[in-house]
Amino acid sequence: KVCLVDYAYSNLCTHDAISLLVNNSPSFCAPEILRGESISASTDMWQLGILIFFCLSGT
């Protein structure tokens, strides 16, 4: 399983413990995260789009 996260707040998760603390940069969050809704595949696609944008734009 691959997860994209905001690396400024990343931490190591093991199979025994899963971090439920969410710290995000509001500028890059998917709208459903900002609204406090559940995370879905569309959230992952939003984050992938942000990652691709920054890779292609060089910022």
mmCIF file of the N, C-alpha and C atoms, coordinates in Angstrom:
data_MODEL
# 
_entry.id   MODEL 
# 
loop_
_atom_site.group_PDB 
_atom_site.id 
_atom_site.type_symbol 
_atom_site.label_atom_id 
_atom_site.label_alt_id 
_atom_site.label_comp_id 
_atom_site.label_asym_id 
_atom_site.label_entity_id 
_atom_site.label_seq_id 
_atom_site.pdbx_PDB_ins_code 
_atom_site.Cartn_x 
_atom_site.Cartn_y 
_atom_site.Cartn_z 
_atom_site.occupancy 
_atom_site.B_iso_or_equiv 
_atom_site.pdbx_formal_charge 
_atom_site.auth_seq_id 
_atom_site.auth_comp_id 
_atom_site.auth_asym_id 
_atom_site.auth_atom_id 
_atom_site.pdbx_PDB_model_num 
ATOM 1   N N  . LYS A 1 1  ? 0.847   -1.174 0.000   1.00 0.00 ? 1  LYS A N  1 
ATOM 2   C CA . LYS A 1 1  ? 0.000   0.000  0.000   1.00 0.00 ? 1  LYS A CA 1 
ATOM 3   C C  . LYS A 1 1  ? 0.887   1.229  0.000   1.00 0.00 ? 1  LYS A C  1 
ATOM 4   N N  . VAL A 1 2  ? 0.608   2.164  -0.882  1.00 0.00 ? 2  VAL A N  1 
ATOM 5   C CA . VAL A 1 2  ? 1.370   3.404  -0.993  1.00 0.00 ? 2  VAL A CA 1 
ATOM 6   C C  . VAL A 1 2  ? 0.483   4.555  -0.567  1.00 0.00 ? 2  VAL A C  1 
ATOM 7   N N  . CYS A 1 3  ? 1.028   5.419  0.281   1.00 0.00 ? 3  CYS A N  1 
ATOM 8   C CA . CYS A 1 3  ? 0.302   6.600  0.725   1.00 0.00 ? 3  CYS A CA 1 
ATOM 9   C C  . CYS A 1 3  ? 1.149   7.831  0.462   1.00 0.00 ? 3  CYS A C  1 
ATOM 10  N N  . LEU A 1 4  ? 0.549   8.870  -0.083  1.00 0.00 ? 4  LEU A N  1 
ATOM 11  C CA . LEU A 1 4  ? 1.222   10.144 -0.262  1.00 0.00 ? 4  LEU A CA 1 
ATOM 12  C C  . LEU A 1 4  ? 0.846   11.033 0.907   1.00 0.00 ? 4  LEU A C  1 
ATOM 13  N N  . VAL A 1 5  ? 1.865   11.631 1.520   1.00 0.00 ? 5  VAL A N  1 
ATOM 14  C CA . VAL A 1 5  ? 1.615   12.468 2.686   1.00 0.00 ? 5  VAL A CA 1 
ATOM 15  C C  . VAL A 1 5  ? 2.379   13.765 2.565   1.00 0.00 ? 5  VAL A C  1 
ATOM 16  N N  . ASP A 1 6  ? 2.055   14.705 3.406   1.00 0.00 ? 6  ASP A N  1 
ATOM 17  C CA . ASP A 1 6  ? 2.795   15.946 3.535   1.00 0.00 ? 6  ASP A CA 1 
ATOM 18  C C  . ASP A 1 6  ? 4.046   15.622 4.336   1.00 0.00 ? 6  ASP A C  1 
ATOM 19  N N  . TYR A 1 7  ? 5.201   15.608 3.687   1.00 0.00 ? 7  TYR A N  1 
ATOM 20  C CA . TYR A 1 7  ? 6.421   15.142 4.333   1.00 0.00 ? 7  TYR A CA 1 
ATOM 21  C C  . TYR A 1 7  ? 6.890   16.035 5.474   1.00 0.00 ? 7  TYR A C  1 
ATOM 22  N N  . ALA A 1 8  ? 6.376   17.246 5.574   1.00 0.00 ? 8  ALA A N  1 
ATOM 23  C CA . ALA A 1 8  ? 6.747   18.107 6.694   1.00 0.00 ? 8  ALA A CA 1 
ATOM 24  C C  . ALA A 1 8  ? 6.272   17.516 8.019   1.00 0.00 ? 8  ALA A C  1 
ATOM 25  N N  . TYR A 1 9  ? 5.235   16.708 7.963   1.00 0.00 ? 9  TYR A N  1 
ATOM 26  C CA . TYR A 1 9  ? 4.667   16.126 9.172   1.00 0.00 ? 9  TYR A CA 1 
ATOM 27  C C  . TYR A 1 9  ? 4.693   14.602 9.143   1.00 0.00 ? 9  TYR A C  1 
ATOM 28  N N  . SER A 1 10 ? 5.533   14.021 8.297   1.00 0.00 ? 10 SER A N  1 
ATOM 29  C CA . SER A 1 10 ? 5.525   12.563 8.154   1.00 0.00 ? 10 SER A CA 1 
ATOM 30  C C  . SER A 1 10 ? 6.141   11.880 9.366   1.00 0.00 ? 10 SER A C  1 
ATOM 31  N N  . ASN A 1 11 ? 5.720   10.655 9.589   1.00 0.00 ? 11 ASN A N  1 
ATOM 32  C CA . ASN A 1 11 ? 6.295   9.837  10.644  1.00 0.00 ? 11 ASN A CA 1 
ATOM 33  C C  . ASN A 1 11 ? 6.228   8.378  10.219  1.00 0.00 ? 11 ASN A C  1 
ATOM 34  N N  . LEU A 1 12 ? 6.992   7.542  10.891  1.00 0.00 ? 12 LEU A N  1 
ATOM 35  C CA . LEU A 1 12 ? 7.050   6.127  10.560  1.00 0.00 ? 12 LEU A CA 1 
ATOM 36  C C  . LEU A 1 12 ? 5.890   5.401  11.225  1.00 0.00 ? 12 LEU A C  1 
ATOM 37  N N  . CYS A 1 13 ? 5.115   4.707  10.431  1.00 0.00 ? 13 CYS A N  1 
ATOM 38  C CA . CYS A 1 13 ? 4.010   3.902  10.944  1.00 0.00 ? 13 CYS A CA 1 
ATOM 39  C C  . CYS A 1 13 ? 4.357   2.436  10.772  1.00 0.00 ? 13 CYS A C  1 
ATOM 40  N N  . THR A 1 14 ? 4.109   1.671  11.785  1.00 0.00 ? 14 THR A N  1 
ATOM 41  C CA . THR A 1 14 ? 4.340   0.236  11.716  1.00 0.00 ? 14 THR A CA 1 
ATOM 42  C C  . THR A 1 14 ? 2.995   -0.473 11.608  1.00 0.00 ? 14 THR A C  1 
ATOM 43  N N  . HIS A 1 15 ? 3.040   -1.777 11.419  1.00 0.00 ? 15 HIS A N  1 
ATOM 44  C CA . HIS A 1 15 ? 1.796   -2.542 11.357  1.00 0.00 ? 15 HIS A CA 1 
ATOM 45  C C  . HIS A 1 15 ? 1.104   -2.585 12.720  1.00 0.00 ? 15 HIS A C  1 
ATOM 46  N N  . ASP A 1 16 ? 1.871   -2.390 13.792  1.00 0.00 ? 16 ASP A N  1 
ATOM 47  C CA . ASP A 1 16 ? 1.302   -2.454 15.137  1.00 0.00 ? 16 ASP A CA 1 
ATOM 48  C C  . ASP A 1 16 ? 0.620   -1.156 15.555  1.00 0.00 ? 16 ASP A C  1 
ATOM 49  N N  . ALA A 1 17 ? 1.092   -0.044 15.007  1.00 0.00 ? 17 ALA A N  1 
ATOM 50  C CA . ALA A 1 17 ? 0.545   1.251  15.419  1.00 0.00 ? 17 ALA A CA 1 
ATOM 51  C C  . ALA A 1 17 ? 0.292   2.105  14.185  1.00 0.00 ? 17 ALA A C  1 
ATOM 52  N N  . ILE A 1 18 ? -0.885  2.649  14.094  1.00 0.00 ? 18 ILE A N  1 
ATOM 53  C CA . ILE A 1 18 ? -1.241  3.514  12.976  1.00 0.00 ? 18 ILE A CA 1 
ATOM 54  C C  . ILE A 1 18 ? -1.504  4.904  13.536  1.00 0.00 ? 18 ILE A C  1 
ATOM 55  N N  . SER A 1 19 ? -0.867  5.886  12.953  1.00 0.00 ? 19 SER A N  1 
ATOM 56  C CA . SER A 1 19 ? -1.038  7.260  13.405  1.00 0.00 ? 19 SER A CA 1 
ATOM 57  C C  . SER A 1 19 ? -2.384  7.794  12.926  1.00 0.00 ? 19 SER A C  1 
ATOM 58  N N  . LEU A 1 20 ? -3.177  8.296  13.836  1.00 0.00 ? 20 LEU A N  1 
ATOM 59  C CA . LEU A 1 20 ? -4.458  8.893  13.486  1.00 0.00 ? 20 LEU A CA 1 
ATOM 60  C C  . LEU A 1 20 ? -4.399  10.410 13.526  1.00 0.00 ? 20 LEU A C  1 
ATOM 61  N N  . LEU A 1 21 ? -3.236  10.958 13.862  1.00 0.00 ? 21 LEU A N  1 
ATOM 62  C CA . LEU A 1 21 ? -3.050  12.400 13.916  1.00 0.00 ? 21 LEU A CA 1 
ATOM 63  C C  . LEU A 1 21 ? -2.877  12.930 12.502  1.00 0.00 ? 21 LEU A C  1 
ATOM 64  N N  . VAL A 1 22 ? -3.678  13.915 12.136  1.00 0.00 ? 22 VAL A N  1 
ATOM 65  C CA . VAL A 1 22 ? -3.604  14.480 10.797  1.00 0.00 ? 22 VAL A CA 1 
ATOM 66  C C  . VAL A 1 22 ? -3.105  15.911 10.898  1.00 0.00 ? 22 VAL A C  1 
ATOM 67  N N  . ASN A 1 23 ? -1.967  16.163 10.290  1.00 0.00 ? 23 ASN A N  1 
ATOM 68  C CA . ASN A 1 23 ? -1.408  17.507 10.185  1.00 0.00 ? 23 ASN A CA 1 
ATOM 69  C C  . ASN A 1 23 ? -1.171  17.769 8.713   1.00 0.00 ? 23 ASN A C  1 
ATOM 70  N N  . ASN A 1 24 ? -1.870  18.713 8.152   1.00 0.00 ? 24 ASN A N  1 
ATOM 71  C CA . ASN A 1 24 ? -1.757  18.976 6.729   1.00 0.00 ? 24 ASN A CA 1 
ATOM 72  C C  . ASN A 1 24 ? -1.476  20.437 6.474   1.00 0.00 ? 24 ASN A C  1 
ATOM 73  N N  . SER A 1 25 ? -0.852  20.705 5.338   1.00 0.00 ? 25 SER A N  1 
ATOM 74  C CA . SER A 1 25 ? -0.713  22.067 4.855   1.00 0.00 ? 25 SER A CA 1 
ATOM 75  C C  . SER A 1 25 ? -2.022  22.415 4.155   1.00 0.00 ? 25 SER A C  1 
ATOM 76  N N  . PRO A 1 26 ? -2.789  23.345 4.684   1.00 0.00 ? 26 PRO A N  1 
ATOM 77  C CA . PRO A 1 26 ? -4.115  23.631 4.118   1.00 0.00 ? 26 PRO A CA 1 
ATOM 78  C C  . PRO A 1 26 ? -4.086  23.971 2.630   1.00 0.00 ? 26 PRO A C  1 
ATOM 79  N N  . SER A 1 27 ? -2.999  24.559 2.159   1.00 0.00 ? 27 SER A N  1 
ATOM 80  C CA . SER A 1 27 ? -2.916  24.934 0.747   1.00 0.00 ? 27 SER A CA 1 
ATOM 81  C C  . SER A 1 27 ? -2.934  23.731 -0.181  1.00 0.00 ? 27 SER A C  1 
ATOM 82  N N  . PHE A 1 28 ? -2.512  22.570 0.317   1.00 0.00 ? 28 PHE A N  1 
ATOM 83  C CA . PHE A 1 28 ? -2.378  21.385 -0.517  1.00 0.00 ? 28 PHE A CA 1 
ATOM 84  C C  . PHE A 1 28 ? -3.407  20.303 -0.207  1.00 0.00 ? 28 PHE A C  1 
ATOM 85  N N  . CYS A 1 29 ? -4.245  20.515 0.765   1.00 0.00 ? 29 CYS A N  1 
ATOM 86  C CA . CYS A 1 29 ? -5.217  19.495 1.175   1.00 0.00 ? 29 CYS A CA 1 
ATOM 87  C C  . CYS A 1 29 ? -6.347  19.361 0.173   1.00 0.00 ? 29 CYS A C  1 
ATOM 88  N N  . ALA A 1 30 ? -6.814  18.147 0.043   1.00 0.00 ? 30 ALA A N  1 
ATOM 89  C CA . ALA A 1 30 ? -8.014  17.910 -0.758  1.00 0.00 ? 30 ALA A CA 1 
ATOM 90  C C  . ALA A 1 30 ? -9.203  18.557 -0.046  1.00 0.00 ? 30 ALA A C  1 
ATOM 91  N N  . PRO A 1 31 ? -10.185 19.023 -0.800  1.00 0.00 ? 31 PRO A N  1 
ATOM 92  C CA . PRO A 1 31 ? -11.335 19.699 -0.193  1.00 0.00 ? 31 PRO A CA 1 
ATOM 93  C C  . PRO A 1 31 ? -12.044 18.873 0.877   1.00 0.00 ? 31 PRO A C  1 
ATOM 94  N N  . GLU A 1 32 ? -12.156 17.555 0.668   1.00 0.00 ? 32 GLU A N  1 
ATOM 95  C CA . GLU A 1 32 ? -12.866 16.736 1.654   1.00 0.00 ? 32 GLU A CA 1 
ATOM 96  C C  . GLU A 1 32 ? -12.126 16.671 2.989   1.00 0.00 ? 32 GLU A C  1 
ATOM 97  N N  . ILE A 1 33 ? -10.813 16.779 2.971   1.00 0.00 ? 33 ILE A N  1 
ATOM 98  C CA . ILE A 1 33 ? -10.048 16.807 4.222   1.00 0.00 ? 33 ILE A CA 1 
ATOM 99  C C  . ILE A 1 33 ? -10.332 18.107 4.958   1.00 0.00 ? 33 ILE A C  1 
ATOM 100 N N  . LEU A 1 34 ? -10.346 19.220 4.233   1.00 0.00 ? 34 LEU A N  1 
ATOM 101 C CA . LEU A 1 34 ? -10.618 20.517 4.853   1.00 0.00 ? 34 LEU A CA 1 
ATOM 102 C C  . LEU A 1 34 ? -12.030 20.585 5.427   1.00 0.00 ? 34 LEU A C  1 
ATOM 103 N N  . ARG A 1 35 ? -12.970 19.878 4.806   1.00 0.00 ? 35 ARG A N  1 
ATOM 104 C CA . ARG A 1 35 ? -14.354 19.850 5.304   1.00 0.00 ? 35 ARG A CA 1 
ATOM 105 C C  . ARG A 1 35 ? -14.555 18.832 6.413   1.00 0.00 ? 35 ARG A C  1 
ATOM 106 N N  . GLY A 1 36 ? -13.512 18.039 6.723   1.00 0.00 ? 36 GLY A N  1 
ATOM 107 C CA . GLY A 1 36 ? -13.614 17.038 7.774   1.00 0.00 ? 36 GLY A CA 1 
ATOM 108 C C  . GLY A 1 36 ? -14.336 15.781 7.350   1.00 0.00 ? 36 GLY A C  1 
ATOM 109 N N  . GLU A 1 37 ? -14.457 15.557 6.052   1.00 0.00 ? 37 GLU A N  1 
ATOM 110 C CA . GLU A 1 37 ? -15.139 14.371 5.540   1.00 0.00 ? 37 GLU A CA 1 
ATOM 111 C C  . GLU A 1 37 ? -14.166 13.197 5.456   1.00 0.00 ? 37 GLU A C  1 
ATOM 112 N N  . SER A 1 38 ? -14.690 12.026 5.162   1.00 0.00 ? 38 SER A N  1 
ATOM 113 C CA . SER A 1 38 ? -13.845 10.837 5.083   1.00 0.00 ? 38 SER A CA 1 
ATOM 114 C C  . SER A 1 38 ? -12.947 10.888 3.846   1.00 0.00 ? 38 SER A C  1 
ATOM 115 N N  . ILE A 1 39 ? -11.813 10.229 3.978   1.00 0.00 ? 39 ILE A N  1 
ATOM 116 C CA . ILE A 1 39 ? -10.816 10.182 2.916   1.00 0.00 ? 39 ILE A CA 1 
ATOM 117 C C  . ILE A 1 39 ? -11.149 9.022  1.987   1.00 0.00 ? 39 ILE A C  1 
ATOM 118 N N  . SER A 1 40 ? -11.003 9.253  0.678   1.00 0.00 ? 40 SER A N  1 
ATOM 119 C CA . SER A 1 40 ? -11.335 8.225  -0.313  1.00 0.00 ? 40 SER A CA 1 
ATOM 120 C C  . SER A 1 40 ? -10.272 8.202  -1.409  1.00 0.00 ? 40 SER A C  1 
ATOM 121 N N  . ALA A 1 41 ? -10.522 7.432  -2.437  1.00 0.00 ? 41 ALA A N  1 
ATOM 122 C CA . ALA A 1 41 ? -9.594  7.354  -3.565  1.00 0.00 ? 41 ALA A CA 1 
ATOM 123 C C  . ALA A 1 41 ? -9.452  8.711  -4.254  1.00 0.00 ? 41 ALA A C  1 
ATOM 124 N N  . SER A 1 42 ? -10.510 9.505  -4.257  1.00 0.00 ? 42 SER A N  1 
ATOM 125 C CA . SER A 1 42 ? -10.420 10.828 -4.879  1.00 0.00 ? 42 SER A CA 1 
ATOM 126 C C  . SER A 1 42 ? -9.450  11.734 -4.123  1.00 0.00 ? 42 SER A C  1 
ATOM 127 N N  . THR A 1 43 ? -9.323  11.529 -2.820  1.00 0.00 ? 43 THR A N  1 
ATOM 128 C CA . THR A 1 43 ? -8.345  12.267 -2.026  1.00 0.00 ? 43 THR A CA 1 
ATOM 129 C C  . THR A 1 43 ? -6.935  11.931 -2.489  1.00 0.00 ? 43 THR A C  1 
ATOM 130 N N  . ASP A 1 44 ? -6.684  10.649 -2.726  1.00 0.00 ? 44 ASP A N  1 
ATOM 131 C CA . ASP A 1 44 ? -5.373  10.226 -3.214  1.00 0.00 ? 44 ASP A CA 1 
ATOM 132 C C  . ASP A 1 44 ? -5.079  10.827 -4.583  1.00 0.00 ? 44 ASP A C  1 
ATOM 133 N N  . MET A 1 45 ? -6.079  10.887 -5.444  1.00 0.00 ? 45 MET A N  1 
ATOM 134 C CA . MET A 1 45 ? -5.884  11.468 -6.772  1.00 0.00 ? 45 MET A CA 1 
ATOM 135 C C  . MET A 1 45 ? -5.577  12.958 -6.680  1.00 0.00 ? 45 MET A C  1 
ATOM 136 N N  . TRP A 1 46 ? -6.226  13.655 -5.762  1.00 0.00 ? 46 TRP A N  1 
ATOM 137 C CA . TRP A 1 46 ? -5.956  15.080 -5.544  1.00 0.00 ? 46 TRP A CA 1 
ATOM 138 C C  . TRP A 1 46 ? -4.494  15.249 -5.139  1.00 0.00 ? 46 TRP A C  1 
ATOM 139 N N  . GLN A 1 47 ? -4.045  14.468 -4.158  1.00 0.00 ? 47 GLN A N  1 
ATOM 140 C CA . GLN A 1 47 ? -2.663  14.572 -3.679  1.00 0.00 ? 47 GLN A CA 1 
ATOM 141 C C  . GLN A 1 47 ? -1.666  14.199 -4.771  1.00 0.00 ? 47 GLN A C  1 
ATOM 142 N N  . LEU A 1 48 ? -1.992  13.205 -5.587  1.00 0.00 ? 48 LEU A N  1 
ATOM 143 C CA . LEU A 1 48 ? -1.127  12.835 -6.703  1.00 0.00 ? 48 LEU A CA 1 
ATOM 144 C C  . LEU A 1 48 ? -1.032  13.988 -7.700  1.00 0.00 ? 48 LEU A C  1 
ATOM 145 N N  . GLY A 1 49 ? -2.139  14.647 -7.957  1.00 0.00 ? 49 GLY A N  1 
ATOM 146 C CA . GLY A 1 49 ? -2.136  15.816 -8.840  1.00 0.00 ? 49 GLY A CA 1 
ATOM 147 C C  . GLY A 1 49 ? -1.256  16.929 -8.309  1.00 0.00 ? 49 GLY A C  1 
ATOM 148 N N  . ILE A 1 50 ? -1.320  17.172 -7.000  1.00 0.00 ? 50 ILE A N  1 
ATOM 149 C CA . ILE A 1 50 ? -0.462  18.186 -6.377  1.00 0.00 ? 50 ILE A CA 1 
ATOM 150 C C  . ILE A 1 50 ? 1.002   17.803 -6.541  1.00 0.00 ? 50 ILE A C  1 
ATOM 151 N N  . LEU A 1 51 ? 1.331   16.542 -6.294  1.00 0.00 ? 51 LEU A N  1 
ATOM 152 C CA . LEU A 1 51 ? 2.704   16.059 -6.423  1.00 0.00 ? 51 LEU A CA 1 
ATOM 153 C C  . LEU A 1 51 ? 3.206   16.206 -7.857  1.00 0.00 ? 51 LEU A C  1 
ATOM 154 N N  . ILE A 1 52 ? 2.400   15.808 -8.829  1.00 0.00 ? 52 ILE A N  1 
ATOM 155 C CA . ILE A 1 52 ? 2.796   15.924 -10.234 1.00 0.00 ? 52 ILE A CA 1 
ATOM 156 C C  . ILE A 1 52 ? 2.979   17.387 -10.621 1.00 0.00 ? 52 ILE A C  1 
ATOM 157 N N  . PHE A 1 53 ? 2.081   18.256 -10.169 1.00 0.00 ? 53 PHE A N  1 
ATOM 158 C CA . PHE A 1 53 ? 2.209   19.684 -10.458 1.00 0.00 ? 53 PHE A CA 1 
ATOM 159 C C  . PHE A 1 53 ? 3.546   20.226 -9.975  1.00 0.00 ? 53 PHE A C  1 
ATOM 160 N N  . PHE A 1 54 ? 3.905   19.918 -8.734  1.00 0.00 ? 54 PHE A N  1 
ATOM 161 C CA . PHE A 1 54 ? 5.153   20.441 -8.192  1.00 0.00 ? 54 PHE A CA 1 
ATOM 162 C C  . PHE A 1 54 ? 6.373   19.828 -8.873  1.00 0.00 ? 54 PHE A C  1 
ATOM 163 N N  . CYS A 1 55 ? 6.289   18.576 -9.269  1.00 0.00 ? 55 CYS A N  1 
ATOM 164 C CA . CYS A 1 55 ? 7.405   17.948 -9.997  1.00 0.00 ? 55 CYS A CA 1 
ATOM 165 C C  . CYS A 1 55 ? 7.593   18.591 -11.366 1.00 0.00 ? 55 CYS A C  1 
ATOM 166 N N  . LEU A 1 56 ? 6.503   18.855 -12.062 1.00 0.00 ? 56 LEU A N  1 
ATOM 167 C CA . LEU A 1 56 ? 6.591   19.426 -13.405 1.00 0.00 ? 56 LEU A CA 1 
ATOM 168 C C  . LEU A 1 56 ? 6.900   20.916 -13.402 1.00 0.00 ? 56 LEU A C  1 
ATOM 169 N N  . SER A 1 57 ? 6.427   21.628 -12.383 1.00 0.00 ? 57 SER A N  1 
ATOM 170 C CA . SER A 1 57 ? 6.645   23.078 -12.340 1.00 0.00 ? 57 SER A CA 1 
ATOM 171 C C  . SER A 1 57 ? 8.000   23.446 -11.743 1.00 0.00 ? 57 SER A C  1 
ATOM 172 N N  . GLY A 1 58 ? 8.630   22.509 -11.056 1.00 0.00 ? 58 GLY A N  1 
ATOM 173 C CA . GLY A 1 58 ? 9.946   22.775 -10.478 1.00 0.00 ? 58 GLY A CA 1 
ATOM 174 C C  . GLY A 1 58 ? 9.909   23.622 -9.223  1.00 0.00 ? 58 GLY A C  1 
ATOM 175 N N  . THR A 1 59 ? 8.760   23.699 -8.579  1.00 0.00 ? 59 THR A N  1 
ATOM 176 C CA . THR A 1 59 ? 8.677   24.488 -7.345  1.00 0.00 ? 59 THR A CA 1 
ATOM 177 C C  . THR A 1 59 ? 8.768   23.609 -6.131  1.00 0.00 ? 59 THR A C  1 
# 
